[in-house]
Amino acid sequence: MAQVKLSAIGKRFGAVKVINGIDLQIDDGEFVVFVGPSGCGKSTLLRMIAGLEDISEGDLFIGDRLCNDVAPRDRGVAMVFQSYALYPHMTVYENVGFSLKMAKVPAAERDAKIREAAKLLKMEELLERKPAQLSGGQRQRVAIGRAIVREPKVFLFDEPLSNLDAALRVDMRMGIAQLHQDVKATMIYVTHDQVEAMTLADKIVVLDQGKVMQVGAPLELYHHPQNLFVAGFIGSPKMNLLTVDAKGAGAGKITVSSGDLAATTFDINETITSESVVMGIRPQALKLVPTDQAQLPATVRIVEHLGNETVINAELASGGNILAIVPGDAPLKYGEKIGLSFETADAHLFHTSGPRIETVSKAKAA
């Protein structure tokens, strides 16, 4: 195991800068997930750690060793790719042990490591099969086994579950979480799937346009997003973001309202000079109330009954949409007028430029 430290790491492709001076420390044994939209730089950053992409600027340390110019095979890392990249003419046993064979590891030691990895991944019965005889999930386990036998200091995963169906993704996600508990290794995992990020990570790194937008524990990012990008990206369904008028209501207070939102007062710890802010409210925080008590009157457009919950896509007076998640037995239909309300403790405020506005206590809707 090893600590990974990135100091002002940058990457350029010609004049185009795709990684912008990232500082990050990944502790020994930590499971860190890089998450963000396509093109945000997460896979490029992972490949820089692996040594598959050159570092244009900054320093990369694995343990106490500066690794900028160290060959991939000498960094003490093992990478699991999105594509399984198994040798089709070899058995599972041969695929898992191939790197050990190339390193001229004695046969007895090689056999012990292969069988230990197979036991850990619950694939002992697959060792004599070839890749064509395996399911997608089984092939991915073989690819992970190939990494395990190398006994790396750091495991790198580049969207390893994206080729699997929904059920297999859940199974493999639990398998990777269990693997981390078993081997206690440092793991860095790239995904665009925030469910994977939220369920696997000790720490999430949210990236956008080659920059770190926020680093923190999953629930910290969910409950306390530091900017509009993180607020809109973390959470499923995503947070509702409404641009509202802002007026001072006294020292340390702000009242927000719009054609959609009834006036609502917050206590804040900064002075707001702009005439508008963005209010965020998660769909799970919205409640159905009588229309005459609504903070957000709306009209039902789509109803998705999912059993234990119902997802409502409703239209506000302004024509904008809002999502709400309510109990599964809510009797709603298209075109119905509904009232939505929320506790101010569950709402978030942001400057229109992006940063969070810190609230210190919240009052009920005015």
C-alpha positions as CSV (number, residue, x, y, z in Angstrom):
1,M,0.0,0.0,0.0
2,A,1.1,3.6,-0.5
3,Q,0.1,7.2,-0.4
4,V,-0.4,9.0,-3.7
5,K,0.3,12.7,-3.8
6,L,-0.3,15.0,-6.8
7,S,1.3,18.5,-6.6
8,A,0.2,21.1,-9.2
9,I,-0.3,18.3,-11.8
10,G,-1.1,19.5,-15.3
11,K,-1.5,18.0,-18.7
12,R,-1.3,19.6,-22.1
13,F,-2.1,18.2,-25.6
14,G,-0.3,20.8,-27.7
15,A,-1.8,24.2,-26.7
16,V,-4.9,22.5,-25.1
17,K,-4.7,22.2,-21.3
18,V,-6.8,19.3,-20.1
19,I,-5.6,19.0,-16.5
20,N,-5.2,22.3,-14.6
21,G,-2.8,22.3,-11.7
22,I,-4.4,19.6,-9.5
23,D,-3.3,19.2,-5.9
24,L,-4.5,16.1,-4.2
25,Q,-3.5,13.6,-1.5
26,I,-4.8,10.1,-1.4
27,D,-3.9,8.4,1.9
28,D,-2.6,4.9,2.3
29,G,-5.4,2.3,2.0
30,E,-8.0,4.9,1.0
31,F,-10.6,4.3,-1.7
32,V,-10.9,7.4,-3.8
33,V,-13.3,7.9,-6.7
34,F,-12.7,10.4,-9.5
35,V,-16.2,11.4,-10.9
36,G,-17.4,13.9,-13.4
37,P,-19.0,14.3,-16.8
38,S,-17.4,13.0,-20.0
39,G,-14.4,15.0,-21.0
40,C,-13.7,16.3,-17.5
41,G,-10.2,14.8,-17.4
42,K,-10.8,12.0,-14.9
43,S,-9.4,9.1,-17.1
44,T,-6.5,11.3,-18.2
45,L,-5.6,12.0,-14.6
46,L,-5.8,8.2,-13.8
47,R,-3.6,7.4,-16.8
48,M,-1.0,10.0,-15.6
49,I,-0.9,8.2,-12.2
50,A,-0.4,4.9,-14.1
51,G,2.3,6.3,-16.3
52,L,0.4,5.8,-19.5
53,E,0.3,9.6,-20.1
54,D,3.2,12.0,-19.6
55,I,3.0,14.7,-16.9
56,S,3.3,18.1,-18.5
57,E,3.8,19.9,-15.2
58,G,3.8,19.3,-11.5
59,D,5.0,16.3,-9.5
60,L,3.5,12.8,-8.8
61,F,4.6,10.9,-5.7
62,I,3.7,7.2,-5.0
63,G,4.8,6.6,-1.5
64,D,7.9,8.7,-1.0
65,R,9.1,8.2,-4.6
66,L,8.9,10.9,-7.3
67,C,7.3,9.0,-10.2
68,N,7.1,11.6,-13.0
69,D,9.6,9.7,-15.2
70,V,9.3,6.2,-13.7
71,A,8.1,3.5,-16.2
72,P,4.6,2.2,-15.6
73,R,5.8,-1.3,-14.6
74,D,8.0,0.1,-11.9
75,R,5.5,2.3,-10.2
76,G,3.9,-0.4,-8.1
77,V,0.5,0.1,-9.6
78,A,-1.9,-2.2,-11.4
79,M,-4.7,-1.0,-13.7
80,V,-8.1,-2.5,-14.5
81,F,-9.5,-1.2,-17.7
82,Q,-13.0,-0.8,-19.0
83,S,-12.3,-3.4,-21.7
84,Y,-11.2,-6.7,-20.2
85,A,-8.3,-7.2,-22.6
86,L,-8.0,-11.0,-21.9
87,Y,-6.0,-13.3,-24.1
88,P,-8.7,-15.4,-25.8
89,H,-6.5,-18.5,-26.4
90,M,-5.5,-18.7,-22.7
91,T,-7.5,-20.1,-19.8
92,V,-8.5,-18.0,-16.8
93,Y,-5.6,-19.5,-14.9
94,E,-3.1,-18.5,-17.6
95,N,-4.6,-15.0,-18.0
96,V,-4.4,-14.3,-14.3
97,G,-0.8,-15.5,-14.0
98,F,0.5,-14.1,-17.3
99,S,2.4,-11.1,-15.8
100,L,3.9,-13.4,-13.2
101,K,5.1,-15.8,-15.9
102,M,6.7,-12.9,-17.8
103,A,8.4,-11.8,-14.6
104,K,9.8,-15.4,-14.3
105,V,8.1,-16.0,-10.9
106,P,8.7,-19.6,-9.9
107,A,5.8,-21.9,-10.8
108,A,4.9,-22.9,-7.3
109,E,4.7,-19.3,-6.1
110,R,2.8,-18.3,-9.2
111,D,0.3,-21.1,-8.7
112,A,-0.2,-20.0,-5.0
113,K,-0.9,-16.4,-6.0
114,I,-3.3,-17.3,-8.8
115,R,-5.3,-19.6,-6.6
116,E,-5.4,-17.1,-3.7
117,A,-6.7,-14.4,-6.1
118,A,-9.3,-16.8,-7.5
119,K,-10.5,-17.7,-4.0
120,L,-10.7,-14.0,-3.1
121,L,-12.8,-13.3,-6.2
122,K,-14.8,-16.5,-5.9
123,M,-13.9,-17.8,-9.3
124,E,-12.0,-21.1,-8.4
125,E,-14.4,-23.0,-10.7
126,L,-13.5,-20.8,-13.7
127,L,-9.8,-21.3,-13.8
128,E,-9.9,-23.9,-16.7
129,R,-12.3,-21.9,-18.8
130,K,-11.4,-19.6,-21.6
131,P,-12.7,-16.0,-21.9
132,A,-15.4,-17.0,-24.6
133,Q,-17.0,-19.2,-22.0
134,L,-17.4,-16.4,-19.4
135,S,-20.0,-13.8,-18.8
136,G,-19.1,-10.1,-18.7
137,G,-19.0,-10.1,-14.9
138,Q,-16.8,-13.1,-14.8
139,R,-14.4,-11.6,-17.4
140,Q,-14.1,-8.5,-15.2
141,R,-13.3,-10.6,-12.2
142,V,-10.5,-12.2,-14.2
143,A,-9.2,-8.8,-15.1
144,I,-9.2,-7.8,-11.4
145,G,-7.5,-11.1,-10.5
146,R,-4.7,-10.3,-13.0
147,A,-4.2,-7.1,-11.1
148,I,-4.3,-8.7,-7.6
149,V,-1.5,-11.2,-8.3
150,R,0.9,-8.4,-8.9
151,E,0.4,-7.3,-5.3
152,P,0.5,-3.6,-6.3
153,K,0.8,-0.7,-3.9
154,V,-2.1,1.1,-5.7
155,F,-5.0,-0.3,-7.7
156,L,-6.3,1.8,-10.5
157,F,-9.8,1.2,-12.0
158,D,-10.9,3.0,-15.2
159,E,-14.7,2.6,-15.5
160,P,-14.5,-1.2,-15.0
161,L,-18.3,-1.8,-14.8
162,S,-19.5,0.3,-17.7
163,N,-19.8,-2.7,-20.0
164,L,-22.0,-4.7,-17.6
165,D,-25.8,-4.7,-17.3
166,A,-27.5,-3.2,-14.3
167,A,-27.7,-6.4,-12.2
168,L,-24.1,-7.3,-12.8
169,R,-23.0,-3.7,-12.0
170,V,-24.6,-4.0,-8.5
171,D,-22.9,-7.4,-7.9
172,M,-19.5,-6.3,-9.1
173,R,-19.8,-3.0,-7.2
174,M,-20.3,-5.0,-4.0
175,G,-17.4,-7.3,-5.0
176,I,-15.0,-4.4,-5.4
177,A,-16.1,-2.9,-2.1
178,Q,-15.4,-6.3,-0.4
179,L,-12.1,-6.5,-2.2
180,H,-11.0,-3.2,-0.7
181,Q,-11.9,-4.5,2.7
182,D,-10.0,-7.7,2.1
183,V,-6.7,-6.4,0.6
184,K,-6.7,-3.0,2.4
185,A,-5.0,-1.4,-0.6
186,T,-5.0,2.1,-1.9
187,M,-7.6,2.2,-4.7
188,I,-8.3,5.0,-7.2
189,Y,-11.5,4.5,-9.3
190,V,-12.8,6.4,-12.2
191,T,-16.5,6.6,-13.1
192,H,-19.2,8.9,-14.5
193,D,-21.8,7.0,-12.5
194,Q,-22.4,8.9,-9.2
195,V,-24.1,5.8,-7.6
196,E,-20.8,3.9,-7.9
197,A,-19.0,7.0,-6.5
198,M,-21.4,7.4,-3.6
199,T,-21.4,3.7,-2.6
200,L,-17.7,2.8,-3.1
201,A,-15.7,5.9,-2.1
202,D,-14.1,6.9,1.2
203,K,-13.4,10.2,-0.6
204,I,-14.9,11.6,-3.9
205,V,-13.0,14.0,-6.2
206,V,-15.4,15.8,-8.4
207,L,-13.8,17.1,-11.6
208,D,-14.9,19.4,-14.4
209,Q,-12.9,20.8,-17.3
210,G,-9.7,19.5,-15.8
211,K,-10.2,21.1,-12.4
212,V,-11.1,19.8,-9.0
213,M,-14.5,21.2,-8.0
214,Q,-14.8,19.6,-4.6
215,V,-13.1,16.8,-2.5
216,G,-14.9,15.1,0.3
217,A,-16.7,12.2,1.8
218,P,-19.8,11.1,-0.2
219,L,-22.4,12.5,2.3
220,E,-20.4,15.7,2.7
221,L,-20.7,16.4,-1.0
222,Y,-24.4,15.4,-1.0
223,H,-25.4,17.5,2.0
224,H,-22.9,20.4,1.6
225,P,-22.0,21.0,-2.1
226,Q,-19.6,23.9,-2.4
227,N,-20.7,25.2,-5.7
228,L,-23.5,24.9,-8.4
229,F,-21.6,22.3,-10.4
230,V,-21.3,19.8,-7.5
231,A,-24.9,20.6,-6.4
232,G,-26.2,19.7,-9.9
233,F,-24.0,16.7,-10.4
234,I,-24.2,14.8,-7.1
235,G,-27.5,13.2,-6.3
236,S,-30.1,11.2,-8.3
237,P,-32.4,12.6,-9.5
238,K,-30.3,15.8,-9.6
239,M,-31.0,18.8,-7.4
240,N,-33.6,21.3,-8.6
241,L,-31.9,24.7,-9.1
242,L,-34.1,27.8,-9.3
243,T,-32.9,31.3,-10.0
244,V,-34.7,33.6,-7.5
245,D,-34.8,37.2,-6.5
246,A,-32.9,38.2,-3.4
247,K,-33.7,41.0,-1.0
248,G,-32.1,41.9,2.3
249,A,-34.4,41.3,5.3
250,G,-32.1,42.6,8.0
251,A,-28.7,41.9,9.3
252,G,-27.6,38.4,8.3
253,K,-30.8,37.6,6.6
254,I,-32.0,37.2,3.0
255,T,-35.5,36.7,1.6
256,V,-35.8,34.9,-1.7
257,S,-38.8,34.7,-4.0
258,S,-39.9,34.4,-7.6
259,G,-42.9,34.0,-9.7
260,D,-42.7,30.3,-8.8
261,L,-41.5,30.5,-5.2
262,A,-43.3,32.1,-2.2
263,A,-41.1,34.4,-0.2
264,T,-38.7,32.4,2.0
265,T,-36.3,33.9,4.6
266,F,-32.8,32.5,5.4
267,D,-30.2,33.4,8.0
268,I,-26.8,33.7,6.3
269,N,-23.3,34.6,7.4
270,E,-22.4,36.9,4.6
271,T,-23.7,40.1,2.9
272,I,-25.5,39.6,-0.4
273,T,-25.4,42.5,-2.8
274,S,-26.6,40.8,-6.0
275,E,-30.3,41.0,-6.9
276,S,-30.6,37.2,-7.6
277,V,-29.3,33.9,-6.3
278,V,-29.8,30.3,-7.0
279,M,-31.8,28.1,-4.6
280,G,-31.3,24.4,-4.7
281,I,-33.7,21.8,-3.3
282,R,-33.4,18.1,-3.7
283,P,-36.4,16.2,-5.1
284,Q,-36.4,14.1,-1.9
285,A,-36.9,17.2,0.2
286,L,-40.1,18.3,-1.5
287,K,-43.4,17.4,0.2
288,L,-47.0,17.4,-1.2
289,V,-49.2,20.0,0.6
290,P,-52.6,21.6,-0.1
291,T,-52.2,24.1,-3.0
292,D,-53.2,27.1,-0.7
293,Q,-50.2,26.2,1.5
294,A,-47.7,25.7,-1.3
295,Q,-44.3,27.4,-1.5
296,L,-44.0,26.0,-5.1
297,P,-47.4,25.6,-6.9
298,A,-47.0,23.3,-9.9
299,T,-48.8,21.2,-12.5
300,V,-48.1,17.5,-12.9
301,R,-46.7,16.5,-16.3
302,I,-45.1,13.1,-15.8
303,V,-45.7,10.5,-13.0
304,E,-43.4,7.6,-12.5
305,H,-44.6,5.0,-10.0
306,L,-41.7,3.0,-8.8
307,G,-43.3,1.1,-6.0
308,N,-41.9,2.5,-2.7
309,E,-41.8,6.0,-4.2
310,T,-43.2,8.1,-7.0
311,V,-41.2,10.5,-9.1
312,I,-43.1,13.6,-10.2
313,N,-42.0,15.9,-13.1
314,A,-44.1,19.0,-12.7
315,E,-44.3,22.4,-14.5
316,L,-44.0,25.6,-12.5
317,A,-45.9,28.8,-13.3
318,S,-42.8,30.1,-15.2
319,G,-42.8,27.1,-17.5
320,G,-39.8,25.6,-15.8
321,N,-39.7,22.0,-14.6
322,I,-39.3,20.7,-11.0
323,L,-38.8,17.1,-9.8
324,A,-40.2,15.8,-6.6
325,I,-40.0,12.3,-5.0
326,V,-43.1,11.5,-2.9
327,P,-44.5,8.3,-1.3
328,G,-45.2,5.5,-3.7
329,D,-49.0,5.5,-3.2
330,A,-49.5,9.2,-4.0
331,P,-52.6,9.3,-6.2
332,L,-51.5,11.8,-8.9
333,K,-52.4,12.2,-12.6
334,Y,-51.3,14.3,-15.6
335,G,-52.5,17.9,-15.4
336,E,-53.3,17.9,-11.7
337,K,-52.5,21.0,-9.8
338,I,-50.3,20.3,-6.8
339,G,-48.6,22.2,-4.0
340,L,-45.0,21.5,-3.1
341,S,-43.3,22.7,0.1
342,F,-39.9,22.2,1.9
343,E,-38.1,22.9,5.1
344,T,-35.5,25.7,4.7
345,A,-33.0,23.5,6.5
346,D,-33.1,21.3,3.4
347,A,-32.5,24.1,0.9
348,H,-29.2,25.4,-0.5
349,L,-28.3,28.9,-1.7
350,F,-25.6,29.7,-4.3
351,H,-24.3,32.9,-5.9
352,T,-25.2,32.9,-9.6
353,S,-21.5,32.8,-10.3
354,G,-21.4,29.4,-8.6
355,P,-20.0,29.5,-5.0
356,R,-22.2,28.4,-2.1
357,I,-23.8,30.9,0.3
358,E,-23.4,29.6,3.8
359,T,-26.6,29.6,5.8
360,V,-26.3,29.5,9.6
361,S,-30.0,28.9,10.5
362,K,-33.2,28.9,8.6
363,A,-36.6,30.2,9.2
364,K,-39.9,29.0,7.9
365,A,-41.3,30.2,4.7
366,A,-42.7,33.8,5.0
